[in-house]
Amino acid sequence: MESILKQSLLYDFYGELLTAHQRSVYEDAVFEDMSLGEIAQERGISRQGVHDLIKRCDKILGGYEEKLHLVSKFQHTKQMAEEIQQKLRQFEETRDEELIRQVEKIAADIMEL
């Protein structure tokens, strides 16, 4: 499951950088959950060709992430936003002003990303 989530995020951020053919085959495999054989038959290519193309796409997408880090920045920002929500809920219960300063610090950190 974690692998599919990772593939989905990488595709969401970098999928447009793949060729139309790569995107189409990758979508069939990852999002439509089609087997290699089904994709191969539908496209008139070998099962091995489909397998190699999917692996190549994974490598390409991973390479973009290694260079740009957009997915990791997104996940980090999402985690920080969740932390802000949690602290605001705590503030509603306690009215502790220190929580507001913590939220301001997290927001400033987000702006630095």
N, C-alpha and C positions, 0 to 999 in steps of 0.2 A: 504493500500500500504506500509506504513512504517513497518508493521508487517512482510510482505513478504520480504522486504529488510533486516530486522534484522535477520529473519530466514535464508536467503540466506548467509549473512555474517558469521553467526555462523556456518552454515554448511560448508562453504568454509574453515574456519579455523580449525574446530574440527570434521567434518563429518567422517574422516577416523578413528576416535576413536569409532565410533558406530559399531555394528556388521553388517555383510553383510545384514542380514534380516532387521534390523532397517534402514539401509541406503536405501535399495530398497523401502520399504514402505514410508519412509519420502520423498524420491525423487518423488514418484508417487503423493503424496499428495501436496507437496509444489511446485515442479517444473513442473510436468505434469498436475497439477490442476485437478486431478481425485477426484471424490467424494468418501466418505467413503464407500458407497455401491459398487461402481465400484471396489475399491481396495479389499474389502472383498470378493466379488464374484470371482475376478481374483485369489485370494490367498487361497480361501477356508477357510476363518476365519470369525468371526462375525464382524459386523459393529462396535460394541462396542469395540472389540479387536483392531481394526484398530485405533479407536479414542484414546484408552488408550495408544497404542504404540506411536502415534504421540505426545501426551502430555508428555509421558515419555522421548521421544527424545528431545523435547523442554526443558524439565527440565535438562536433562543431558548436553545438549549443553550450556544452560545458566549457569550451575554449573561450567563447564570448563572456561567460560568467567569470572565468579566471581573470580576464582582462578588465572587465567593466564593473563587476560586483553589484549589479543592479538588484538581483534577487536577494542577496544577503543584506543589502541596505534596506530593501523593502521589508524583509522579515524583522530586522532590527527595529525599524521605525514602527512596525505594527506592534511589536512587543512593548515598545515605549508608550505607544498610545493606549494599550491595554493597562499599563501601569498607571497612567494618568487617570483613566476611568476608575480604577480601583481606589486611588488616593482621593478622588473627588467623592466617591461613595463614602469613604471613611470620614471625610470632612463634613459631609451632611449629617453624619451621626455624632461627631465629636466637636465640631467647630474649632479644631486645633489649627491655629494659623501656621504652624510649621509644615503642615501638609500642603498648604498653598505655596509656600516657598519651594517645597520639593517638586511640585507640579511645574512651577516656573523654571526650575533648573532642568527638568526633563525636556520641557518645551524648547529651552535654549539649546540643549544638546541636539534635539531634532533639527533645529535650524542650522546646526553646524555640519550635518551630514551632507 
